[in-house]
Amino acid sequence: MLANSQMKEGRFLKLAKGRKLYRRMNECWDRGGLVRIGTATRYSDFQAKHRERIKLGASGSLYMSLRGTRFDCIDFCTFRFTA
C-alpha cells in the first residue's frame, strides 16, 4: 500500500479536468446554449441534440464523433460556451 507521500502528484488531475469540462458542456446545453469546439482546421457547433456525439473516456479524455461511430480525441481543442 502506498503512503500519501509516495503517490504521484496530480495523479487524477486529467480525470478531474475532463469531468469538469464535460459537466460544463452539459450545463450549457441544459440552459439551451451552444458549445463550439475548435480544432486546428475547423470549428464545429454542438447543440443539445448533438449530446451523444461527445463522450468522456475512462482516463478523462473527451472524444467527439462527427460522422459514423468513429470517435476522435479532443483534449487539445478549444472550447467556447454560449448560453
C-alpha positions, 0 to 999 in steps of 0.5 A: 500500500502506498503512503500519501507521500509516495503517490504521484502528484496530480495523479487524477488531475486529467480525470478531474479536468475532463469531468469538469469540462464535460459537466460544463458542456452539459450545463450549457446545453441544459440552459439551451446554449451552444458549445463550439469546439475548435480544432486546428482546421475547423470549428464545429457547433454542438447543440443539445441534440448533438449530446451523444456525439461527445463522450468522456473516456475512462482516463478523462479524455473527451472524444467527439464523433462527427460522422459514423461511430468513429470517435476522435480525441479532443483534449487539445481543442478549444472550447467556447460556451454560449448560453 
